[in-house]
């Protein structure tokens, strides 16, 4: 389901209970997503009862190996040790969004 399909689904269900246009639903859905995004940008958790929790995690930087360069160097005749040393790269730290489903959601799937 994409965002437009979500808006349509919410509109179909909500219009039976309240007088609301699809455009109004679109504004509400976009506002909810904006609030969630801004809250996460501020390093705060977003916890939605019976649905789940969104939170930002920090992944530390590390040293890695560029697998394409490593294979190329091996094919060129370098030893595995030499190829590994030449294929080392710095992987920067990153921030990621983690979603942990609530127990009720897990059990319903």
C-alpha positions, 0 to 999 in steps of 0.5 A: 500500500502506498500513501495515496492508497492509504489516503483513499482507504482512510477516506472510504472508512472515515466518510461513513462516520464523519463528513470529510473530503478526500483532500481533508484526509490527505492533509491529516495523513500528511500532517501525521507523517510530518509530525512523526518525521520531525519527532524522529529528527529530534531524536525522540521516540514515537510510540503508537499504542497497539501498533509499534514504536519508531526510534532513531538508532546510531550505527557506529562507523567502522572499517570495511572491505569494498567487495568489488575492488577486493575481487578485482585485485584477487583477479589481478593476481594479488594475494588475499592479504594484499587485496584485503589491505588495498580494498579497505574503506571507511564506512561512516556512522549512520542514523537509521529509523528502527520500527518495533511492532507492538505485540498486538500487531505481531500477533495479528500477522 
